[in-house]
Amino acid sequence: MCCCIPPIPIASEDQLHEKPKITYILLAAETSVLLFNNILTALNGLEIVPGNLNEWIFQHLGYIPNERYPWTFFTYSLLHDGWFHLLGNLLFLWIFGSFLEQRLGPRRYLFLIILGSVFSCVGHDLAINTLGTGQTSTIPLVGASGSISAILGAFVVLLPTAKFRCFYFILFDWGIVKLPAIVYIPIFVFWGDLFALAYHGADTAVAHGAHLGGAFWGILFGIFIRYTPKTQKAVDREVQKQDEEGKALARLAHENFRQALDMKATDAALSLIREGEKLGRPLPLTLADRVRLAMLLEENGETFLAAQTYRSLMAGDLNHDQRLEIGLRLAKILLVYERNLEATKTLLRTLYKEYQTDPRLPEIQKLVDQVKETERNLFKRPR
């Protein structure tokens, strides 16, 4: 059993501001094709379809170096030989592709992927002809990893400082580590393919030459985009346009949020907050907005959500009077509705120390007395 695995990216530190439509389409298309192949396999088991139909698909849509049918330079990337193969590709496509699509725009992103598929075939051919014995020249090449390598190549040039949370496992230790693209992609992706190709050659189950061919194209494309003045200006304009549109939408959502508060429609207000977070455009809420929302939630009897909001406010930057007001409201909810005596006592001790000379100290003392009374009632024997 292997005692370590390369770090696996699981999430980005950044947020998407636009839906990556091309990435969504590719995710759906590749999943659908494998599902279709699995259905054919199941139907073959029931003797409903011919047994060689799946084999025919791979032979005529996969890329075979000895035959090089023109359409297979593109169709092979939609085929996968199993769920493990597919899920690995989908993970990298989603984690890296969605942000690169946002950076490039859908047209340039699609151009990168299509040509990445072609360059991947070229890299595969070169590897077989220079480092192989010809054993794999009749085996169909399948999978989107060549195009995804093109995405990674462009990513490391265009977004080198983007950070990702990666899962690692070494011996008996595992956890999450944050790595920038400029470190993760060259060391844990490209170097692995180079080493495998140099050490094992091209006669392996994994087409490392295809990966490197796609990566080579992606790096060239990224350099062209980044260092060609006209192209870079066009990309910058697109990014600025997206930012301006995002800010305008956030302002509109904020106005709707305040209107919802005016109508005491807390459900609508919360829905706007969640929608903004989902789209990567969080509402620009002020401290007053959050305080008002929390008080309305409490007023409407939604004490659990009110307490959550009060806790968040207590952890933030409140002035002297605001902190006392929020603290008292939170303490009342903890005591009366949540019946959490320990949390109530901890909060009241903190408030008591901070506000010993405050005119509202009696309000704190009143809550302390209520806590004591509640504790006494807990231990009263029934008559």
PEFENHU-V931773 format. One record per backbone hydrogen bond with DSSP energy under -1.0 kcal/mol. CO is the residue of the C=O (numbers start at 1). NH is the residue of the N-H. E is the energy in kcal/mol with one decimal. If there is no record, write none. Layout:
co:CO nh:NH e:E
co:CO nh:NH e:E
This chain:
co:3 nh:171 e:-2.6
co:8 nh:167 e:-2.9
co:11 nh:165 e:-3.0
co:19 nh:21 e:-1.7
co:20 nh:24 e:-2.4
co:21 nh:25 e:-2.4
co:22 nh:26 e:-2.4
co:23 nh:27 e:-2.6
co:24 nh:28 e:-2.4
co:25 nh:29 e:-2.8
co:26 nh:30 e:-2.6
co:27 nh:31 e:-1.8
co:28 nh:32 e:-2.5
co:29 nh:33 e:-2.2
co:30 nh:34 e:-1.7
co:31 nh:35 e:-2.3
co:32 nh:36 e:-2.5
co:33 nh:37 e:-2.2
co:34 nh:38 e:-2.4
co:35 nh:39 e:-2.4
co:36 nh:40 e:-2.3
co:37 nh:41 e:-2.1
co:38 nh:42 e:-2.4
co:39 nh:43 e:-2.8
co:40 nh:44 e:-2.2
co:41 nh:45 e:-1.9
co:42 nh:46 e:-1.2
co:43 nh:48 e:-3.2
co:44 nh:47 e:-1.5
co:50 nh:53 e:-1.2
co:52 nh:56 e:-2.3
co:53 nh:57 e:-2.1
co:54 nh:58 e:-2.2
co:55 nh:59 e:-2.4
co:56 nh:60 e:-2.0
co:57 nh:61 e:-2.2
co:58 nh:62 e:-1.4
co:63 nh:141 e:-3.1
co:64 nh:67 e:-1.9
co:64 nh:68 e:-2.8
co:69 nh:72 e:-1.1
co:70 nh:73 e:-1.4
co:71 nh:74 e:-1.7
co:71 nh:75 e:-2.4
co:72 nh:76 e:-1.2
co:75 nh:78 e:-1.8
co:76 nh:79 e:-1.3
co:76 nh:143 e:-2.1
co:82 nh:86 e:-2.2
co:83 nh:87 e:-3.2
co:84 nh:88 e:-1.9
co:85 nh:89 e:-1.5
co:86 nh:90 e:-2.8
co:87 nh:91 e:-2.3
co:88 nh:92 e:-1.7
co:89 nh:93 e:-2.6
co:90 nh:94 e:-2.6
co:91 nh:95 e:-2.8
co:92 nh:96 e:-2.2
co:94 nh:98 e:-1.0
co:96 nh:100 e:-2.0
co:97 nh:101 e:-2.6
co:98 nh:102 e:-1.4
co:99 nh:103 e:-1.7
co:100 nh:104 e:-2.7
co:101 nh:105 e:-2.9
co:105 nh:109 e:-2.0
co:106 nh:110 e:-2.3
co:107 nh:111 e:-2.3
co:108 nh:112 e:-2.5
co:109 nh:113 e:-2.0
co:110 nh:114 e:-2.6
co:111 nh:115 e:-2.3
co:112 nh:116 e:-1.9
co:113 nh:117 e:-1.8
co:114 nh:118 e:-1.3
co:115 nh:119 e:-2.9
co:116 nh:120 e:-1.8
co:117 nh:121 e:-1.3
co:118 nh:122 e:-2.0
co:119 nh:123 e:-2.7
co:120 nh:124 e:-2.1
co:121 nh:125 e:-2.5
co:122 nh:126 e:-2.5
co:123 nh:127 e:-2.2
co:124 nh:128 e:-2.3
co:125 nh:129 e:-2.5
co:126 nh:130 e:-1.9
co:127 nh:131 e:-2.8
co:128 nh:132 e:-1.0
co:131 nh:202 e:-1.5
co:136 nh:139 e:-1.1
co:137 nh:66 e:-2.0
co:141 nh:63 e:-2.1
co:144 nh:148 e:-2.4
co:145 nh:149 e:-2.1
co:146 nh:150 e:-1.5
co:147 nh:151 e:-1.8
co:148 nh:152 e:-2.4
co:149 nh:153 e:-2.5
co:150 nh:154 e:-2.3
co:151 nh:155 e:-2.4
co:152 nh:156 e:-2.3
co:154 nh:158 e:-2.7
co:155 nh:159 e:-3.2
co:159 nh:162 e:-1.2
co:160 nh:182 e:-2.3
co:162 nh:181 e:-2.2
co:163 nh:13 e:-2.6
co:164 nh:179 e:-2.5
co:165 nh:10 e:-3.1
co:165 nh:11 e:-1.3
co:166 nh:177 e:-2.6
co:167 nh:8 e:-2.8
co:168 nh:175 e:-1.7
co:169 nh:5 e:-1.8
co:170 nh:173 e:-3.0
co:173 nh:170 e:-3.1
co:175 nh:168 e:-2.4
co:177 nh:166 e:-3.1
co:179 nh:164 e:-2.4
co:180 nh:183 e:-1.4
co:180 nh:184 e:-2.7
co:181 nh:185 e:-1.9
co:183 nh:187 e:-1.6
co:184 nh:188 e:-2.3
co:185 nh:189 e:-1.3
co:185 nh:190 e:-2.2
co:186 nh:191 e:-2.3
co:189 nh:193 e:-1.5
co:190 nh:194 e:-2.4
co:191 nh:195 e:-2.8
co:192 nh:196 e:-2.3
co:193 nh:197 e:-2.4
co:194 nh:198 e:-2.4
co:195 nh:199 e:-2.5
co:196 nh:200 e:-2.8
co:197 nh:201 e:-1.3
co:202 nh:204 e:-1.3
co:206 nh:208 e:-1.7
co:207 nh:211 e:-1.6
co:208 nh:212 e:-2.4
co:209 nh:213 e:-2.3
co:210 nh:214 e:-2.2
co:211 nh:215 e:-2.5
co:212 nh:216 e:-2.5
co:213 nh:217 e:-1.8
co:214 nh:218 e:-2.4
co:215 nh:219 e:-2.6
co:216 nh:220 e:-2.2
co:217 nh:221 e:-2.8
co:218 nh:222 e:-2.6
co:219 nh:223 e:-2.5
co:220 nh:224 e:-2.3
co:221 nh:225 e:-2.5
co:222 nh:226 e:-2.6
co:223 nh:227 e:-2.7
co:224 nh:228 e:-1.3
co:228 nh:232 e:-2.9
co:229 nh:233 e:-2.5
co:230 nh:234 e:-2.2
co:231 nh:235 e:-2.4
co:232 nh:236 e:-2.9
co:233 nh:237 e:-2.6
co:234 nh:238 e:-2.1
co:235 nh:239 e:-2.7
co:236 nh:240 e:-2.8
co:237 nh:241 e:-2.7
co:238 nh:242 e:-2.5
co:239 nh:243 e:-2.5
co:240 nh:244 e:-2.7
co:241 nh:245 e:-2.6
co:242 nh:246 e:-2.6
co:243 nh:247 e:-2.5
co:244 nh:248 e:-2.4
co:245 nh:249 e:-2.4
co:246 nh:250 e:-2.2
co:247 nh:251 e:-2.4
co:248 nh:252 e:-2.2
co:249 nh:253 e:-2.5
co:250 nh:254 e:-2.1
co:251 nh:255 e:-2.2
co:252 nh:256 e:-2.2
co:253 nh:257 e:-2.1
co:254 nh:258 e:-2.2
co:255 nh:259 e:-2.1
co:256 nh:260 e:-2.2
co:257 nh:261 e:-2.0
co:258 nh:262 e:-2.3
co:259 nh:263 e:-1.6
co:260 nh:265 e:-3.2
co:261 nh:264 e:-1.5
co:264 nh:266 e:-1.3
co:265 nh:269 e:-1.9
co:266 nh:270 e:-2.7
co:267 nh:271 e:-2.1
co:268 nh:272 e:-1.9
co:269 nh:273 e:-1.7
co:270 nh:274 e:-2.5
co:271 nh:275 e:-2.4
co:272 nh:276 e:-2.0
co:273 nh:277 e:-2.0
co:274 nh:278 e:-2.4
co:275 nh:279 e:-1.9
co:276 nh:281 e:-2.9
co:283 nh:285 e:-2.3
co:286 nh:290 e:-1.9
co:287 nh:291 e:-2.5
co:288 nh:292 e:-2.5
co:289 nh:293 e:-2.4
co:290 nh:294 e:-2.3
co:291 nh:295 e:-2.3
co:292 nh:296 e:-2.2
co:293 nh:297 e:-2.4
co:294 nh:298 e:-2.1
co:295 nh:299 e:-2.5
co:296 nh:300 e:-2.3
co:297 nh:302 e:-2.6
co:298 nh:301 e:-1.4
co:301 nh:303 e:-1.6
co:302 nh:306 e:-2.2
co:303 nh:307 e:-2.8
co:304 nh:308 e:-2.0
co:305 nh:309 e:-2.2
co:306 nh:310 e:-2.7
co:307 nh:311 e:-2.6
co:308 nh:312 e:-2.0
co:309 nh:313 e:-2.2
co:310 nh:314 e:-2.7
co:311 nh:315 e:-1.5
co:313 nh:316 e:-1.5
co:316 nh:318 e:-1.1
co:319 nh:323 e:-2.6
co:320 nh:324 e:-1.5
co:321 nh:325 e:-2.4
co:322 nh:326 e:-2.8
co:323 nh:327 e:-2.4
co:324 nh:328 e:-2.6
co:325 nh:329 e:-2.1
co:326 nh:330 e:-2.5
co:327 nh:331 e:-2.4
co:328 nh:332 e:-2.1
co:329 nh:333 e:-1.8
co:330 nh:334 e:-2.6
co:331 nh:335 e:-2.2
co:332 nh:336 e:-3.1
co:333 nh:337 e:-1.6
co:333 nh:338 e:-2.4
co:334 nh:340 e:-2.7
co:339 nh:341 e:-1.1
co:340 nh:344 e:-2.1
co:341 nh:345 e:-2.8
co:342 nh:346 e:-2.3
co:343 nh:347 e:-2.1
co:344 nh:348 e:-2.7
co:345 nh:349 e:-2.5
co:346 nh:350 e:-1.7
co:347 nh:351 e:-2.4
co:348 nh:352 e:-2.9
co:349 nh:353 e:-2.1
co:350 nh:354 e:-1.9
co:351 nh:355 e:-2.0
co:355 nh:358 e:-1.1
co:358 nh:361 e:-2.0
co:360 nh:363 e:-1.1
co:360 nh:364 e:-1.1
co:361 nh:365 e:-2.5
co:362 nh:366 e:-2.5
co:363 nh:367 e:-1.6
co:364 nh:368 e:-2.1
co:365 nh:369 e:-2.6
co:366 nh:370 e:-1.9
co:367 nh:371 e:-2.1
co:368 nh:372 e:-2.2
co:369 nh:373 e:-2.5
co:370 nh:374 e:-2.3
co:371 nh:375 e:-2.4
co:372 nh:376 e:-2.3
co:373 nh:377 e:-2.2
co:374 nh:378 e:-1.3
